[in-house]
Amino acid sequence: MVERDDIRAAIEARHELGAELEPHVIDSFLQRIEQRLPKPAPRASNDKVLALTIISLVAAIPLTAIAISQSGLIALIVVWAGIVLVNLSYSRR
């Protein structure tokens, strides 16, 4: 959260230093704001997403065969929906 004192100090510094140094005052103020913001969580690396995708496709071959031979189209849809949801949820976290 940005405090009022920080905003007032930046405005007063701008008035005292003049328009020539305004970009430096603004940059300094923005740096202080950025330091206070929470850092985003690291995303999964592309290598891990690729590995999961390959493993999912390899596992999908026997799962597809089992689903079709045992229960038909509905089981096939359930299997592939599960594979897609696992991959999507992992790539988005």
C-alpha positions in Angstrom: 0.0 0.0 0.0 1.3 3.4 -0.9 1.3 5.8 2.0 0.2 9.4 1.8 3.5 10.6 3.1 5.3 9.0 0.2 3.0 10.7 -2.3 3.3 14.1 -0.6 7.1 13.7 -0.5 7.2 12.9 -4.2 5.0 15.9 -5.0 7.0 18.3 -2.9 10.3 17.0 -4.4 8.8 17.6 -7.9 7.9 21.2 -6.9 11.3 21.9 -5.4 13.4 20.3 -8.1 11.4 21.6 -11.0 10.2 20.1 -14.3 13.7 19.1 -15.4 14.1 16.4 -12.8 10.5 15.3 -12.8 11.2 12.1 -14.6 13.7 11.1 -12.0 11.3 11.9 -9.1 8.6 9.8 -10.8 11.0 6.9 -11.4 12.1 6.9 -7.8 8.5 6.9 -6.6 7.5 4.1 -8.9 10.5 2.0 -7.7 9.4 2.4 -4.1 5.9 1.3 -5.1 7.2 -1.8 -7.0 9.3 -2.9 -4.1 6.1 -3.0 -1.9 4.1 -5.1 -4.4 4.0 -8.8 -3.8 6.1 -10.8 -6.2 4.2 -13.2 -8.5 4.6 -16.9 -7.9 7.0 -18.6 -10.2 5.4 -20.4 -13.1 6.1 -23.9 -14.1 9.0 -24.1 -16.6 8.4 -24.9 -20.2 10.5 -28.1 -19.8 8.2 -29.4 -17.0 5.1 -28.6 -19.0 6.5 -30.3 -22.1 7.5 -33.4 -20.0 4.0 -33.7 -18.6 2.4 -33.3 -22.0 4.6 -36.1 -23.4 3.9 -38.4 -20.5 0.1 -37.7 -20.8 0.1 -38.5 -24.5 2.0 -41.8 -23.9 -0.4 -42.7 -21.0 -3.4 -41.7 -23.2 -2.7 -44.5 -25.7 -3.4 -47.5 -23.4 -6.1 -45.5 -21.5 -7.9 -44.8 -24.7 -7.8 -48.5 -25.7 -9.0 -49.6 -22.3 -11.8 -47.0 -22.3 -13.1 -47.9 -25.7 -12.9 -51.7 -25.2 -14.6 -51.6 -21.8 -17.2 -48.8 -21.8 -17.3 -47.1 -25.2 -17.5 -43.5 -26.1 -18.5 -42.1 -22.7 -15.5 -43.6 -21.0 -13.3 -42.3 -23.8 -14.6 -38.8 -23.2 -14.0 -39.0 -19.5 -10.4 -40.2 -20.0 -9.5 -37.5 -22.4 -11.3 -34.8 -20.3 -9.2 -35.9 -17.4 -6.0 -35.7 -19.4 -6.8 -32.3 -20.7 -7.8 -31.0 -17.3 -4.5 -32.2 -15.7 -2.4 -30.6 -18.4 -4.3 -27.3 -18.2 -4.3 -27.0 -14.5 -0.5 -27.8 -14.3 0.3 -25.3 -17.1 -1.7 -22.5 -15.4 -0.2 -22.8 -11.9 
